Each structure stands twice: as C-alpha cells, then as structure tokens.
Amino acid sequence: MQKYDYLIVGAGLFGSVFAHEATKAGKKCLVIDKRAHAGGNVYCENVDGINVHKYGAHIFHTNDKTIWDYVNQFAEFNNYVNSPVSISKGKLYNLPFNMNTFYQLWGTKTPEEAKSIIENQINEYGYKNPKNLEEQALSLIGKDVYETLIKEYTEKQWGKKATELPAFIIKRLPVRYTFDNNYFNDKYQGIPIGGYNKIIEGLLKGIEVKTNIDFFKDKVALSALSEKIVFTGKIDEFYDYKYGNLEYRSLRFENTRLEKENHQGNAVVNYNDDHVPYTRIIEHKHFEFGKQKHTIITKEFPEQWTKEKEAYYPINNDDNQNKYQQYKALTSKESNTIFGGRLAEYKYYDMHQIIASALQKVKKELN
C-alpha cells in the first residue's frame, strides 16, 4: 500500500533539495540512504570541535544569486576563499596558475614576460590536434607548468599515464596574468558556519529520513511504498548492470589529529610528486578559521574503484559515455522514476549545479 508520494533514494544534496521542495508543495516524502547519516558527500563529522569534511573538501561557490540565496536560508556562510598551494619537487607554488605561480617558476614579474614564455613553449611543444591529456596540456600551458604542476598529480588522480587519458579532461586550464590566488572566479564563495550538516538538516526538517537502508536489498517492497521514486544512486546498478558497469575513481581518506595549532597554514595543499601516494592534505580547521589548540588533517588517496567502494569521479571516456547513453535511453521508459545527481546522471557536478538541477527537476515534476 502506497504511503508516500515520493520515495527518495539518497539523502545527498539532490535528494534533500527535491524532498524539501516537494514537501513544501504538500507532498509526503520518505528519504532513505544506505549510509549511517544524511548529507551524502557533503556530510561533516564534528571531531573534537572541528568540522571534518568526511568525504573530501567541499567549498561552496557560485555566480548564481538565486542558488546563493537558497542555501543561505539554512546556514550563514563565512568569507573563506579557496587558495590552494601545491608542492612539487620540494617547492611551493600557488594555484590556480597565476602571476605568483609564474614568478615561482621563472622569476617573471610582468604579464608580458610570463605570456612570452608560455607562448614560446606552446609553439615548441604543443599539438594542433591533441590526442591525449598530455598533448592537450602542452598545447594549453607549455612544458614547464605541465611537468611541474599537472603531469604527476593527474596521473595519480586517475591511475593512468597522461598519454592514456583523453584530452577532454582538460579542455581548458585557468591561467591568470594577475597576482590572484582565488581558485574560483565565482562571485559568491564560502563555507557554511557550523558545517554543511546545517544545510542538510534545514532541507530535511520535518521529513521522514531512514539511514542504513540499502534500496537494492529490498527494492520491490521499498518501491511499493510510494507513487514515484527519485533515484540518485548509480544508474547502472538501478538496471542491474544490464550493459556492464560504468567506471569511477574512488578515494580513501586517512585522518590524523595533531597536537598543534597549525600544521600546514592552509586548508588545501596539493602534492604533485608521484612518489607521494596521496594527492592532497586537507587541514579542516582553516575552512572555518578555527582557533583550537589542536588540528585535524586528512590525506586523500585516489584508488581504483570497485563495487564495494564509494564512487566519486565518473571516468567519462568514450566507452563509458556510450554505455551511459544506453542506460539513459532506458530512463525515458520509466514513468514513475526520476533520475538525478552525479551518480544517476554519470556526470561530475559541483554543489551549486546539483542544487540547480534538483530545483529544476522538482519544479518540472510539480508543475
């Protein structure tokens, strides 16, 4: 017997926004998640007074005032600006690539000097029709930046040589000829004071949520509870891997409490060198300007994905995209299931994009 208008599979941002808006419109929702908590990958765990981003660093940024106003209903944001640094061969470099980076590489002091070096290197090492990531990078930024700050980091991240990765992964690279270390160009940026859980709690207030529920272990009974399903999990799993499984990269996180106030002086430090097994260290207190006497750091290790691990980054090469399109074609036949989010759409979304997508789909559904 149907008890709900919507069964929402996944309590991440997409599912939570959909549930919030549907509930406001008078619909009855049940939200389930196989994890022990709501919030998906934006979930924060308060450890000794520090909000630890449990599934990797999340920095909210957008140019869309509507989306900014939407999240500010649920939490006040601080003025954190993401300005990561990168370590390569024992030296520190600013990101994204800007005049500070070029000074650190070459000692250049003017945009003209930096542009001249980059253009000369593109002419010498670039390709007219790049066939892989390495050729694409050399054609966009030249040899020095590529070999110092891109090659080894990218190969660690994806578990493949840069010559084996498709060129489209870096269709463009942010290059600034100003002394500006702000990673994002977006007008609105920050971290919710008190962590992302405040936003999730606000979205799901008054809505029935059940955690530790695996949809696929009781799919028939759970599906019978509602008129419609909002599915945010892996689309290939929904269709029992009919066309084979889609590929992802996974991550492993290693947290350490340190008995000192400040470990690295920045929230995000990348480690380029291939002999270092992790890609970056996150020091969480710096997201919220913490004054604690201790600190907590997280080392982020990219890993080969298996079905037992969390899927973080879709590997959008031609084979996977073709497979996804086959699965997507099946969704058009689903009259009572709405698919949304990073896993269901096999697409890497930033947080503001997930929220915008959920708002658009729930509006279409309710109208």
Buried (B, 14 or more C-beta within 10 A) or exposed (E): EEEBBBBBBBBBBBBBBBBBBBBEEEBBBBBBBBBEBBBBBBBBBEBEEBBBBBBBBBBBBBEBEEBBEBBBEBBEBBEBBBBBBBBBEEEEBBBBBBBBBBBBBBEBEEBEBBBEBBEEBBEEBBBEEBEBBBBBBBBBBBBBBBBBBBBBBBBBBBBBEBEEBBBEBBEEBEBBBEEBBBBBEBEBBBBBBBBBBBBBBBBBEEBBBEEEBBBEEEBEEBBEBBEBBBBBBBBBBBBEEEBEBBBBBBBEBEBEEEEEEEBBEBBBBBBBEEEBEBBBBBBBBBBBEBEEEBBBBBBBBBEEBEEEBBBBBBBBBEEBBEBBEEBBEBBEEBEEBBBBBBBBBBBEBBBBBBBBBBBEBBEEBEE
